[in-house]
Amino acid sequence: MSKKKKDPVVVDENIADEIETIEIETADISSDEDESLKEDESIEEEIVELDPIKILEKDLQKAKDELAEEKDNFIRLQAETDNFRKRLSREKEEFSQYANERLFKELIPIFDNLERALEDPSNDIKILNEGLGMILKQFSSFLKKENVELINAIGEQFDPTVHEVLTSEESSEHEENTIITQFVKGYTINSRVLRPSQVVISKKPSPESKEGSKDEPEEDSDKEENPTD
């Protein structure tokens, strides 16, 4: 009797083992199917990625985006450049209009003093000369303050960078190209020529001039020996 009771239990255990085995196999099959599906999807994605048309479309869109960005940057830079050019032009115009303002402020008092000197009712020459001398001194101080300097001329060798030759004269007392006369004074400002000196320079006497100079003393001596009357 005891043997008959044990058989059903053994049968149940075998069935349970088989069921468990089937479940495991089913799970494995399901897992394999999921992995297969994922592999198929990845393959499809790779195919899409490797599609030349898709690649070109993607590159084209990227190029369009970059071009749009560069265009915005160019427009912004152009606007900034235009604004800078306008501001520079405005500042340049203002500078040209008021560049000499400080100089005129310095010159106006000198003009006032000259006007007062000429309007003096006393008509005293001495007082007028003194007034003009003071004005000249005031103007000289103004030039010195502005680094305006007189160009040396008389007795100097001719320098084409600061001197302008009007004519030349024969001279045996000076070296050739020596400045012997100055018609107009020249000036520089910060070592740059404002106006060149207009001068006369010396040149060597010609042979005819030398012979003439030798003959003159003899003629003079003849006149002394044979005076008329």
MIKEKOL-645918 format. One record per atom (N, C-alpha, C): residue number from 0; residue in one letter; atom name; y, z, x. Coordinates in pm, whole numbers, always signed. Atoms other than C-alpha are relative to their C-alpha. Example, Ala and Ser with C-alpha at 12.3 -4.5 7.8 and 13.67 -1.06 7.14 Angstrom:
! MIKEKOL-645918
0	A	N	-119	+0	+89
0	A	CA	-450	+780	+1230
0	A	C	+120	+0	+90
1	S	N	-119	-6	-82
1	S	CA	-106	+714	+1367
1	S	C	+109	+73	-77
! end
This chain:
! MIKEKOL-645918
0	M	N	-121	+0	+83
0	M	CA	+0	+0	+0
0	M	C	+125	+0	+85
1	S	N	-118	-7	-89
1	S	CA	+235	+80	+285
1	S	C	+34	-133	+59
2	K	N	-24	+133	-59
2	K	CA	+199	-269	+433
2	K	C	+74	-88	-98
3	K	N	-65	+84	+99
3	K	CA	+309	-436	+110
3	K	C	+148	+33	-12
4	K	N	-139	-40	+9
4	K	CA	+636	-239	+112
4	K	C	+82	-51	+117
5	K	N	-72	+38	-121
5	K	CA	+733	-345	+468
5	K	C	+28	-150	+5
6	D	N	-17	+146	-11
6	D	CA	+699	-727	+423
6	D	C	+133	-48	-52
7	P	N	-130	+49	+49
7	P	CA	+1009	-782	+205
7	P	C	+114	+29	+94
8	V	N	-108	-37	-93
8	V	CA	+1226	-604	+462
8	V	C	+6	-99	+113
9	V	N	+5	+95	-112
9	V	CA	+1114	-834	+740
9	V	C	+54	-134	-42
10	V	N	-48	+128	+52
10	V	CA	+1179	-1137	+525
10	V	C	+152	+1	-14
11	D	N	-147	-9	+15
11	D	CA	+1530	-1015	+445
11	D	C	+71	-9	+134
12	E	N	-63	+4	-133
12	E	CA	+1612	-963	+814
12	E	C	+0	-141	+55
13	N	N	+9	+138	-49
13	N	CA	+1498	-1315	+899
13	N	C	+103	-87	-70
14	I	N	-96	+79	+76
14	I	CA	+1710	-1461	+622
14	I	C	+143	+29	+47
15	A	N	-135	-37	-48
15	A	CA	+2012	-1265	+742
15	A	C	+29	-64	+133
16	D	N	-20	+63	-130
16	D	CA	+1961	-1393	+1095
16	D	C	+29	-148	-15
17	E	N	-22	+143	+20
17	E	CA	+1938	-1748	+972
17	E	C	+139	-28	-58
18	I	N	-133	+17	+58
18	I	CA	+2249	-1707	+759
18	I	C	+109	+15	+105
19	E	N	-99	-25	-108
19	E	CA	+2439	-1565	+1055
19	E	C	+7	-117	+95
20	T	N	+6	+115	-91
20	T	CA	+2321	-1852	+1270
20	T	C	+72	-119	-60
21	I	N	-65	+113	+70
21	I	CA	+2433	-2103	+1012
21	I	C	+151	+18	-2
22	E	N	-144	-25	+2
22	E	CA	+2772	-1936	+983
22	E	C	+63	-27	+136
23	I	N	-53	+23	-135
23	I	CA	+2818	-1943	+1359
23	I	C	+9	-148	+30
24	E	N	+0	+144	-24
24	E	CA	+2720	-2306	+1375
24	E	C	+111	-69	-81
25	T	N	-106	+59	+85
25	T	CA	+2954	-2384	+1084
25	T	C	+138	+25	+62
26	A	N	-128	-33	-66
26	A	CA	+3237	-2203	+1263
26	A	C	+22	-86	+121
27	D	N	-13	+85	-120
27	D	CA	+3165	-2394	+1582
27	D	C	+37	-142	-39
28	I	N	-30	+137	+44
28	I	CA	+3163	-2721	+1390
28	I	C	+145	-11	-46
29	S	N	-139	+0	+48
29	S	CA	+3492	-2630	+1221
29	S	C	+97	+3	+116
30	S	N	-86	-7	-119
30	S	CA	+3644	-2536	+1558
30	S	C	+3	-132	+73
31	D	N	+5	+130	-68
31	D	CA	+3523	-2859	+1708
31	D	C	+82	-104	-76
32	E	N	-77	+94	+80
32	E	CA	+3672	-3050	+1418
32	E	C	+150	+20	+18
33	D	N	-144	-28	-22
33	D	CA	+4010	-2873	+1462
33	D	C	+46	-54	+135
34	E	N	-37	+49	-133
34	E	CA	+4012	-2949	+1833
34	E	C	+5	-151	+2
35	S	N	+3	+146	+6
35	S	CA	+3918	-3308	+1756
35	S	C	+126	-53	-68
36	L	N	-122	+42	+69
36	L	CA	+4207	-3334	+1508
36	L	C	+123	+13	+90
37	K	N	-114	-20	-92
37	K	CA	+4449	-3188	+1763
37	K	C	+2	-107	+107
38	E	N	+7	+103	-102
38	E	CA	+4326	-3430	+2025
38	E	C	+47	-133	-56
39	D	N	-42	+125	+62
39	D	CA	+4373	-3718	+1781
39	D	C	+151	-5	-18
40	E	N	-145	-4	+19
40	E	CA	+4726	-3603	+1701
40	E	C	+74	-18	+132
41	S	N	-64	+15	-131
41	S	CA	+4815	-3569	+2068
41	S	C	-10	-142	+52
42	I	N	+17	+139	-42
42	I	CA	+4672	-3913	+2133
42	I	C	+100	-89	-74
43	E	N	-95	+79	+78
43	E	CA	+4884	-4054	+1851
43	E	C	+143	+19	+52
44	E	N	-134	-26	-55
44	E	CA	+5193	-3882	+1992
44	E	C	+19	-73	+132
45	E	N	-11	+70	-127
45	E	CA	+5118	-4023	+2335
45	E	C	+18	-149	-22
46	I	N	-13	+142	+30
46	I	CA	+5077	-4367	+2183
46	I	C	+142	-33	-43
47	V	N	-138	+21	+44
47	V	CA	+5414	-4331	+2009
47	V	C	+96	+6	+117
48	E	N	-87	-14	-115
48	E	CA	+5572	-4211	+2330
48	E	C	-11	-118	+95
49	L	N	+20	+113	-90
49	L	CA	+5424	-4498	+2524
49	L	C	+38	-133	-63
50	D	N	-39	+123	+69
50	D	CA	+5543	-4754	+2268
50	D	C	+132	-50	+60
51	P	N	-122	+51	-66
51	P	CA	+5801	-4975	+2454
51	P	C	+120	-4	-93
52	I	N	-111	+8	+94
52	I	CA	+6011	-5024	+2142
52	I	C	+60	+137	-25
53	K	N	-48	-136	+20
53	K	CA	+6033	-4652	+2079
53	K	C	+76	+49	+122
54	I	N	-66	-42	-124
54	I	CA	+6120	-4593	+2442
54	I	C	+138	-65	+11
55	L	N	-128	+70	-6
55	L	CA	+6395	-4858	+2429
55	L	C	+100	+56	-100
56	E	N	-88	-58	+100
56	E	CA	+6532	-4716	+2107
56	E	C	+53	+136	+44
57	K	N	-42	-132	-48
57	K	CA	+6540	-4369	+2259
57	K	C	+103	-13	+112
58	D	N	-95	+21	-111
58	D	CA	+6711	-4494	+2577
58	D	C	+132	-55	-51
59	L	N	-122	+58	+56
59	L	CA	+6957	-4696	+2370
59	L	C	+86	+105	-68
60	Q	N	-74	-107	+66
60	Q	CA	+7054	-4396	+2163
60	Q	C	+65	+93	+102
61	K	N	-54	-86	-106
61	K	CA	+7098	-4189	+2478
61	K	C	+120	-67	+67
62	A	N	-112	+73	-62
62	A	CA	+7318	-4461	+2630
62	A	C	+122	-1	-92
63	K	N	-111	-2	+96
63	K	CA	+7528	-4476	+2311
63	K	C	+71	+135	+0
64	D	N	-59	-134	-2
64	D	CA	+7579	-4101	+2318
64	D	C	+84	+20	+126
65	E	N	-74	-14	-125
65	E	CA	+7684	-4110	+2684
65	E	C	+126	-86	-1
66	L	N	-116	+88	+7
66	L	CA	+7917	-4405	+2619
66	L	C	+109	+59	-89
67	A	N	-98	-63	+90
67	A	CA	+8082	-4224	+2329
67	A	C	+70	+116	+70
68	E	N	-58	-113	-73
68	E	CA	+8135	-3919	+2549
68	E	C	+98	-48	+105
69	E	N	-89	+54	-102
69	E	CA	+8283	-4127	+2830
69	E	C	+126	-60	-62
70	K	N	-116	+57	+69
70	K	CA	+8511	-4305	+2582
70	K	C	+97	+109	-40
71	D	N	-88	-113	+36
71	D	CA	+8643	-3972	+2456
71	D	C	+73	+53	+123
72	N	N	-62	-49	-123
72	N	CA	+8704	-3859	+2813
72	N	C	+108	-97	+48
73	F	N	-98	+100	-44
73	F	CA	+8884	-4186	+2893
73	F	C	+126	+5	-86
74	I	N	-116	-7	+91
74	I	CA	+9107	-4163	+2585
74	I	C	+83	+124	+31
75	R	N	-71	-124	-31
75	R	CA	+9194	-3803	+2671
75	R	C	+76	-13	+132
76	L	N	-64	+19	-129
76	L	CA	+9268	-3894	+3033
76	L	C	+118	-95	-9
77	Q	N	-109	+96	+18
77	Q	CA	+9481	-4191	+2927
77	Q	C	+121	+66	-67
78	A	N	-110	-69	+67
78	A	CA	+9684	-3971	+2694
78	A	C	+72	+94	+96
79	E	N	-61	-90	-98
79	E	CA	+9741	-3716	+2971
79	E	C	+82	-79	+101
80	T	N	-73	+84	-96
80	T	CA	+9844	-3995	+3211
80	T	C	+131	-51	-60
81	D	N	-121	+48	+67
81	D	CA	+10091	-4138	+2959
81	D	C	+104	+112	-12
82	N	N	-92	-114	+12
82	N	CA	+10243	-3794	+2900
82	N	C	+61	+34	+136
83	F	N	-52	-30	-134
83	F	CA	+10273	-3735	+3275
83	F	C	+101	-105	+44
84	R	N	-92	+106	-37
84	R	CA	+10437	-4075	+3327
84	R	C	+134	+14	-73
85	K	N	-123	-18	+76
85	K	CA	+10688	-4010	+3050
85	K	C	+81	+119	+53
86	R	N	-70	-117	-53
86	R	CA	+10769	-3664	+3186
86	R	C	+62	-30	+136
87	L	N	-52	+35	-132
87	L	CA	+10810	-3801	+3539
87	L	C	+122	-91	-11
88	S	N	-114	+90	+19
88	S	CA	+11039	-4079	+3416
88	S	C	+122	+77	-50
89	R	N	-112	-79	+52
89	R	CA	+11251	-3828	+3223
89	R	C	+60	+87	+109
90	E	N	-51	-84	-108
90	E	CA	+11278	-3594	+3522
90	E	C	+74	-83	+104
91	K	N	-66	+88	-97
91	K	CA	+11368	-3885	+3750
91	K	C	+138	-41	-50
92	E	N	-129	+39	+58
92	E	CA	+11644	-3996	+3514
92	E	C	+99	+116	+5
93	E	N	-88	-117	-7
93	E	CA	+11783	-3643	+3493
93	E	C	+45	+27	+143
94	F	N	-35	-24	-140
94	F	CA	+11770	-3609	+3871
94	F	C	+106	-98	+48
95	S	N	-98	+100	-43
95	S	CA	+11959	-3936	+3924
95	S	C	+138	+27	-62
96	Q	N	-128	-27	+67
96	Q	CA	+12226	-3823	+3676
96	Q	C	+71	+121	+62
97	Y	N	-62	-125	-45
97	Y	CA	+12282	-3479	+3826
97	Y	C	-27	+32	+147
98	A	N	+34	-25	-140
98	A	CA	+12172	-3521	+4189
98	A	C	+124	+37	+82
99	N	N	-122	-23	-77
99	N	CA	+12534	-3521	+4315
99	N	C	+89	+109	-60
100	E	N	-81	-102	+67
100	E	CA	+12650	-3236	+4093
100	E	C	+53	+103	+100
101	R	N	-41	-102	-96
101	R	CA	+12658	-2983	+4377
101	R	C	+105	-54	+96
102	L	N	-97	+59	-92
102	L	CA	+12845	-3223	+4608
102	L	C	+138	-10	-64
103	F	N	-130	+13	+68
103	F	CA	+13114	-3287	+4350
103	F	C	+66	+136	-21
104	K	N	-57	-135	+12
104	K	CA	+13157	-2913	+4298
104	K	C	+68	+41	+131
105	E	N	-61	-31	-129
105	E	CA	+13233	-2889	+4671
105	E	C	+124	-87	+24
106	L	N	-111	+93	-27
106	L	CA	+13468	-3190	+4669
106	L	C	+120	+24	-89
107	I	N	-110	-18	+94
107	I	CA	+13676	-3099	+4366
107	I	C	+110	+91	+55
108	P	N	-108	-83	-57
108	P	CA	+13861	-2809	+4540
108	P	C	+81	-73	+106
109	I	N	-73	+76	-102
109	I	CA	+13949	-3043	+4828
109	I	C	+96	-99	-68
110	F	N	-86	+92	+76
110	F	CA	+14084	-3297	+4580
110	F	C	+118	+75	-61
111	D	N	-110	-79	+57
111	D	CA	+14286	-3020	+4411
111	D	C	+107	+30	+104
112	N	N	-97	-32	-105
112	N	CA	+14447	-2919	+4740
112	N	C	+80	-123	+42
113	L	N	-72	+123	-36
113	L	CA	+14533	-3281	+4825
113	L	C	+102	-35	-108
114	E	N	-91	+29	+110
114	E	CA	+14688	-3327	+4484
114	E	C	+121	+92	+3
115	R	N	-112	-96	-7
115	R	CA	+14897	-3011	+4523
115	R	C	+95	-37	+114
116	A	N	-84	+35	-115
116	A	CA	+15016	-3124	+4867
116	A	C	+90	-120	-31
117	L	N	-80	+119	+32
117	L	CA	+15133	-3459	+4734
117	L	C	+103	+28	-109
118	E	N	-93	-32	+109
118	E	CA	+15303	-3299	+4433
118	E	C	+103	+105	+40
119	D	N	-95	-101	-46
119	D	CA	+15499	-3051	+4647
119	D	C	+143	-56	-11
120	P	N	-136	+55	+20
120	P	CA	+15866	-3096	+4540
120	P	C	+92	+20	+119
121	S	N	-90	-29	-111
121	S	CA	+16009	-2970	+4869
121	S	C	+24	-122	+88
122	N	N	-11	+120	-83
122	N	CA	+15946	-3304	+5045
122	N	C	+24	+33	+147
123	D	N	-12	-41	-140
123	D	CA	+15933	-3114	+5373
123	D	C	-117	-62	+77
124	I	N	+104	+70	-76
124	I	CA	+15744	-3329	+5624
124	I	C	-89	+99	+74
125	K	N	+77	-97	-76
125	K	CA	+15639	-3028	+5829
125	K	C	-101	+71	-90
126	I	N	+90	-68	+94
126	I	CA	+15498	-2844	+5528
126	I	C	-109	-95	-49
127	L	N	+98	+99	+45
127	L	CA	+15326	-3164	+5410
127	L	C	-108	-22	+106
128	N	N	+96	+19	-109
128	N	CA	+15164	-3214	+5752
128	N	C	-94	+120	+12
129	E	N	+83	-120	-7
129	E	CA	+15044	-2855	+5755
129	E	C	-102	+2	-115
130	G	N	+91	+2	+114
130	G	CA	+14897	-2893	+5407
130	G	C	-112	-102	+18
131	L	N	+102	+103	-25
131	L	CA	+14722	-3218	+5498
131	L	C	-97	+42	+110
132	G	N	+88	-49	-106
132	G	CA	+14589	-3055	+5813
132	G	C	-102	+100	-53
133	M	N	+92	-96	+60
133	M	CA	+14439	-2772	+5609
133	M	C	-106	-70	-85
134	I	N	+96	+75	+82
134	I	CA	+14281	-3021	+5371
134	I	C	-102	-71	+89
135	L	N	+92	+66	-92
135	L	CA	+14135	-3217	+5662
135	L	C	-100	+99	+59
136	K	N	+88	-103	-53
136	K	CA	+13994	-2896	+5807
136	K	C	-104	+42	-105
137	Q	N	+89	-37	+109
137	Q	CA	+13845	-2805	+5468
137	Q	C	-106	-109	-21
138	F	N	+95	+109	+19
138	F	CA	+13687	-3148	+5435
138	F	C	-99	-8	+117
139	S	N	+89	+0	-117
139	S	CA	+13547	-3129	+5790
139	S	C	-107	+109	-13
140	S	N	+97	-108	+22
140	S	CA	+13383	-2796	+5702
140	S	C	-104	-42	-104
141	F	N	+93	+49	+102
141	F	CA	+13232	-2960	+5396
141	F	C	-102	-95	+61
142	L	N	+92	+94	-65
142	L	CA	+13083	-3242	+5604
142	L	C	-99	+71	+90
143	K	N	+88	-75	-89
143	K	CA	+12945	-2997	+5857
143	K	C	-105	+76	-79
144	K	N	+94	-74	+85
144	K	CA	+12786	-2793	+5579
144	K	C	-110	-90	-53
145	E	N	+97	+97	+52
145	E	CA	+12613	-3107	+5451
145	E	C	-73	-73	+112
146	N	N	+67	+59	-118
146	N	CA	+12485	-3191	+5804
146	N	C	+45	-145	+24
147	V	N	-59	+130	-30
147	V	CA	+12715	-3493	+5824
147	V	C	+72	+12	+134
148	E	N	-53	-10	-135
148	E	CA	+12799	-3554	+6190
148	E	C	+63	-132	+44
149	L	N	-69	+117	-53
149	L	CA	+13032	-3790	+6373
149	L	C	-84	-65	+110
150	I	N	+74	+74	-103
150	I	CA	+12870	-4062	+6587
150	I	C	+92	-19	+120
151	N	N	-77	+20	-122
151	N	CA	+12991	-4061	+6945
151	N	C	+10	-149	+31
152	A	N	-18	+144	-23
152	A	CA	+13138	-4396	+7044
152	A	C	+73	-28	+132
153	I	N	-81	+36	-116
153	I	CA	+13418	-4421	+7305
153	I	C	-68	+48	+128
154	G	N	+61	-34	-129
154	G	CA	+13270	-4435	+7657
154	G	C	-152	+0	-3
155	E	N	+145	+1	+11
155	E	CA	+12913	-4450	+7527
155	E	C	-54	-142	+16
156	Q	N	+67	+129	-4
156	Q	CA	+12666	-4730	+7586
156	Q	C	-30	-46	-144
157	F	N	+23	+53	+134
157	F	CA	+12627	-4958	+7286
157	F	C	-144	+26	-44
158	D	N	+130	-28	+60
158	D	CA	+12338	-4851	+7060
158	D	C	-4	-69	-137
159	P	N	-1	+76	+127
159	P	CA	+12255	-5101	+6782
159	P	C	-45	+82	-121
160	T	N	+45	-81	+114
160	T	CA	+12100	-4825	+6570
160	T	C	+114	+80	-63
161	V	N	-111	-80	+53
161	V	CA	+12433	-4641	+6531
161	V	C	+136	-68	+15
162	H	N	-127	+70	-24
162	H	CA	+12701	-4889	+6645
162	H	C	-7	-142	-54
163	E	N	-14	+138	+47
163	E	CA	+12822	-5217	+6500
163	E	C	+110	-67	+81
164	V	N	-95	+67	-88
164	V	CA	+12991	-5458	+6740
164	V	C	+87	-96	-81
165	L	N	-94	+94	+63
165	L	CA	+13303	-5632	+6611
165	L	C	+35	-113	+96
166	T	N	-31	+100	-102
166	T	CA	+13387	-5810	+6935
166	T	C	-25	+61	+137
167	S	N	+16	-49	-138
167	S	CA	+13364	-5779	+7313
167	S	C	+120	-46	+82
168	E	N	-112	+31	-88
168	E	CA	+13628	-5777	+7583
168	E	C	-43	+12	+145
169	E	N	+31	-7	-143
169	E	CA	+13610	-5847	+7954
169	E	C	+67	+123	+61
170	S	N	-55	-120	-65
170	S	CA	+13656	-5538	+8164
170	S	C	-72	+20	+132
171	S	N	+56	-31	-132
171	S	CA	+13609	-5470	+8533
171	S	C	-4	+151	+24
172	E	N	-5	-145	-16
172	E	CA	+13666	-5099	+8482
172	E	C	-118	+70	-68
173	H	N	+111	-61	+71
173	H	CA	+13359	-5040	+8263
173	H	C	-130	-77	+25
174	E	N	+128	+68	-6
174	E	CA	+12992	-5114	+8282
174	E	C	-16	-88	-124
175	E	N	+21	+91	+112
175	E	CA	+12871	-5393	+8060
175	E	C	-60	+76	-119
176	N	N	+46	-60	+126
176	N	CA	+12808	-5295	+7694
176	N	C	+48	+145	-18
177	T	N	-60	-131	+22
177	T	CA	+13024	-4986	+7721
177	T	C	+102	-12	-114
178	I	N	-94	+2	+112
178	I	CA	+13224	-4901	+7408
178	I	C	+138	+39	+52
179	I	N	-135	-27	-52
179	I	CA	+13592	-4925	+7493
179	I	C	+100	+25	-113
180	T	N	-90	-21	+114
180	T	CA	+13749	-4922	+7145
180	T	C	-83	+25	-125
181	Q	N	+67	-28	+128
181	Q	CA	+13650	-4782	+6805
181	Q	C	+98	-27	-113
182	F	N	-85	+31	+114
182	F	CA	+13797	-4929	+6487
182	F	C	-30	+91	-119
183	V	N	+41	-84	+112
183	V	CA	+13598	-4729	+6229
183	V	C	-103	+101	+50
184	K	N	+94	-104	-40
184	K	CA	+13423	-4397	+6286
184	K	C	-130	-10	-79
185	G	N	+131	+0	+65
185	G	CA	+13054	-4370	+6208
185	G	C	-50	+141	-20
186	Y	N	+52	-133	+33
186	Y	CA	+12862	-4079	+6057
186	Y	C	-151	-8	-27
187	T	N	+141	-15	+33
187	T	CA	+12504	-3959	+6021
187	T	C	-17	+122	-90
188	I	N	+37	-116	+81
188	I	CA	+12345	-3721	+5772
188	I	C	-146	+31	+27
189	N	N	+136	-41	-39
189	N	CA	+12038	-3531	+5890
189	N	C	-62	-106	+91
190	S	N	+41	+98	-102
190	S	CA	+12014	-3781	+6180
190	S	C	-24	-140	-56
191	R	N	+11	+134	+59
191	R	CA	+12015	-4077	+5941
191	R	C	+140	-58	-14
192	V	N	-133	+62	-3
192	V	CA	+12302	-4325	+5967
192	V	C	+53	-19	-141
193	L	N	-72	+25	+125
193	L	CA	+12544	-4309	+5678
193	L	C	+83	-126	+12
194	R	N	-83	+116	-28
194	R	CA	+12782	-4561	+5832
194	R	C	+8	-17	+150
195	P	N	-7	+19	-145
195	P	CA	+12768	-4716	+6179
195	P	C	+145	-8	+47
196	S	N	-134	+13	-59
196	S	CA	+13066	-4703	+6411
196	S	C	+28	-148	+28
197	Q	N	-42	+138	-28
197	Q	CA	+13256	-5034	+6430
197	Q	C	+80	+2	+130
198	V	N	-53	-18	-136
198	V	CA	+13336	-5084	+6796
198	V	C	+22	-133	+71
199	V	N	-18	+110	-95
199	V	CA	+13447	-5315	+7075
199	V	C	-67	+41	+129
200	I	N	+72	-35	-123
200	I	CA	+13227	-5330	+7383
200	I	C	+52	-86	+115
201	S	N	-45	+71	-119
201	S	CA	+13295	-5442	+7737
201	S	C	-106	-102	+45
202	K	N	+90	+97	-61
202	K	CA	+13147	-5741	+7915
202	K	C	+54	-36	+138
203	K	N	-41	+33	-136
203	K	CA	+13155	-5867	+8269
203	K	C	+107	-110	-2
204	P	N	-102	+106	-7
204	P	CA	+13463	-6072	+8364
204	P	C	-62	-131	+44
205	S	N	+48	+132	-40
205	S	CA	+13399	-6446	+8396
205	S	C	+55	-36	+137
206	P	N	-53	+41	-132
206	P	CA	+13445	-6616	+8736
206	P	C	+144	-49	-7
207	E	N	-138	+48	+14
207	E	CA	+13761	-6785	+8611
207	E	C	+98	+117	-9
208	S	N	-88	-116	+12
208	S	CA	+13907	-6447	+8520
208	S	C	+17	+68	+133
209	K	N	-11	-63	-132
209	K	CA	+13827	-6311	+8866
209	K	C	+94	-79	+90
210	E	N	-89	+82	-83
210	E	CA	+13998	-6605	+9039
210	E	C	+144	+13	-46
211	G	N	-136	-15	+52
211	G	CA	+14299	-6568	+8811
211	G	C	+60	+131	+42
212	S	N	-52	-130	-39
212	S	CA	+14330	-6202	+8892
212	S	C	+35	+4	+148
213	K	N	-33	+5	-144
213	K	CA	+14328	-6285	+9266
213	K	C	+130	-77	+23
214	D	N	-119	+84	-18
214	D	CA	+14600	-6549	+9229
214	D	C	+126	+70	-47
215	E	N	-118	-65	+55
215	E	CA	+14836	-6325	+9034
215	E	C	+79	+77	+104
216	P	N	-80	-71	-101
216	P	CA	+14934	-6098	+9326
216	P	C	+73	-95	+93
217	E	N	-67	+95	-88
217	E	CA	+15012	-6403	+9546
217	E	C	+122	-59	-67
218	E	N	-115	+55	+73
218	E	CA	+15238	-6550	+9279
218	E	C	+112	+101	-7
219	D	N	-101	-104	+7
219	D	CA	+15412	-6217	+9243
219	D	C	+73	+14	+133
220	S	N	-62	-14	-131
220	S	CA	+15472	-6198	+9618
220	S	C	+94	-117	+29
221	D	N	-87	+116	-19
221	D	CA	+15615	-6552	+9622
221	D	C	+129	+17	-78
222	K	N	-120	-22	+79
222	K	CA	+15856	-6458	+9347
222	K	C	+93	+99	+67
223	E	N	-84	-98	-69
223	E	CA	+15972	-6158	+9547
223	E	C	+69	-60	+121
224	E	N	-60	+60	-120
224	E	CA	+16029	-6367	+9862
224	E	C	+106	-102	-36
225	N	N	-93	+105	+41
225	N	CA	+16209	-6647	+9674
225	N	C	+59	+35	-137
226	P	N	-57	-34	+131
226	P	CA	+16410	-6478	+9400
226	P	C	+99	-104	-44
227	T	N	-99	+94	+53
227	T	CA	+16616	-6703	+9180
227	T	C	+131	+73	-14
228	D	N	-134	-59	+5
228	D	CA	+16989	-6642	+9173
228	D	C	+13	+99	+112
! end
